[in-house]
Amino acid sequence: MADRVEIFEVVGRDGLQNEARFVETPDKIALINALSGAGFTKIEVTAFVSPKAVPNMRDAAQVMGAITRRSGVIYSALVPNLRGAQAAIDAKVDEVNLVFSASASHNQANVRMSCEESLTALAQIVTACKEAGVPANVSIATAFGCPFEGVIAPDRVLGFVGNCVDMGVAGVTLADTTGMANPAQVSALVSAVRARYRALPLTLHFHDTRGMGLANVYAAYQAGARRFDSALGGIGGCPFAPGATGNICTEDTVHMFEQMGVPTGLNLPSLLEIAKTLPALVGHDTFGHVIKAGRSCDLHPLPGGASAQSA
């Protein structure tokens, strides 16, 4: 049997943060509770960020405090700074997800700091998390490309991964924030990170902005990656990245791996039922393919009374 992959659900944070419609707090709680029963080992619930900067996340503490937690599920939240980390710790998150950009210009747009300033701040946050007994994962945004600067040099990304390892983080996520990555690039960077930091828990976070999301997932899998972020319905996007569209779609990603014989531990029929509820929550159609076409294993009767012919 092929190695199992882990799919981490991020619809509660990355999926909803950029939506035009504010999803009401009880609906967010119900969504996370439904996802908790689908087999995920990690769900990114929300973000403890400035409500002025990301108003859709203004109810972070209420959501985190009201969800029904299941044993074996890590409930994480994104935080941009020490204040957000403390709020997340107070809300009893299981893991904080810190973020900075490999691109200097995107980092300025996102958190108003240079990369060097971000690393200094991240080290302080990681220390605070360790003191509180809460693991910290670092997501390196624009790891494959920046809409302001273009392709990011792999050595620059590797250096930032090394900085994170030196801090003693629980894991690192390489994020294709605006969907600029291609499979050859993904294969090369994932291989390089795994060769240098083999013991590091590495997650890949892809967006499907240019239709290459699942191709990049497959390339990362072939290069040895076994952990992936995704969002139900393929919704989401970065508020500070021009043209950024949704994440890779959870149900499509799970379906692909299942068709490949790669176990995910997730209940795809349950995910499809939950995905059906998303359009009513966000006020528009979602971007998944399997929800529209059905699974590849779903067979249909022949039309018009026709009979099957042997080749």
ZIKA-V609227 format. One record per pair of residues at least 4 apart in sequence whose C-alpha atoms are under 6 Angstrom apart, sorted by the first residue. I is the first residue (numbers start at 1). J is the second residue. If there is no record, write none. Layout:
# ZIKA-V609227
{{I J} {I J}}
This chain:
# ZIKA-V609227
{{2 262} {4 262} {4 263} {4 264} {5 226} {5 227} {5 264} {6 227} {6 264} {7 228} {7 229} {8 42} {8 43} {8 229} {9 43} {9 229} {9 230} {9 231} {10 14} {10 44} {10 230} {10 231} {11 15} {11 231} {11 232} {12 16} {12 45} {12 46} {13 17} {13 45} {13 46} {14 236} {15 231} {15 235} {15 236} {16 236} {17 56} {18 236} {18 237} {18 239} {21 282} {22 56} {29 63} {29 67} {33 68} {38 266} {38 267} {39 265} {39 266} {41 73} {42 73} {42 74} {42 75} {43 75} {44 75} {44 76} {44 77} {45 76} {45 77} {46 60} {46 77} {47 57} {47 77} {47 78} {47 79} {48 60} {48 79} {48 84} {51 55} {51 58} {61 65} {74 94} {75 93} {75 94} {76 93} {76 94} {76 95} {76 96} {77 96} {77 97} {78 96} {78 97} {78 98} {79 84} {79 85} {79 98} {82 125} {88 93} {89 93} {95 134} {95 135} {95 136} {96 136} {97 136} {97 137} {97 138} {98 138} {98 139} {99 138} {99 139} {99 140} {100 140} {100 141} {101 107} {101 140} {101 141} {101 142} {102 142} {102 143} {104 115} {106 110} {107 111} {108 112} {108 113} {110 240} {113 117} {118 122} {129 134} {130 134} {135 170} {136 169} {136 170} {137 169} {137 170} {137 171} {137 172} {138 172} {139 172} {139 173} {139 174} {140 174} {140 175} {141 175} {141 177} {142 146} {142 175} {142 176} {142 177} {143 174} {143 175} {143 176} {144 152} {144 176} {144 181} {145 150} {145 151} {145 152} {145 180} {146 150} {165 169} {171 201} {172 202} {173 202} {173 203} {173 204} {174 204} {175 205} {176 206} {178 244} {179 207} {179 208} {179 209} {183 216} {183 219} {186 190} {187 191} {187 219} {187 220} {187 223} {191 223} {193 197} {194 198} {203 227} {203 228} {204 228} {205 228} {205 229} {206 213} {206 248} {207 213} {207 246} {207 247} {207 248} {208 212} {208 213} {208 247} {208 248} {209 245} {213 248} {220 225} {221 225} {230 248} {230 249} {230 250} {231 247} {231 249} {231 250} {232 249} {232 250} {233 249} {233 275} {233 286} {233 287} {233 288} {234 246} {234 247} {234 248} {234 249} {234 287} {234 288} {235 246} {235 247} {236 246} {236 247} {237 244} {237 245} {237 246} {238 244} {249 288} {251 255} {252 290} {257 262} {258 262} {279 283} {279 284} {279 285} {290 294} {290 295} {302 306}}
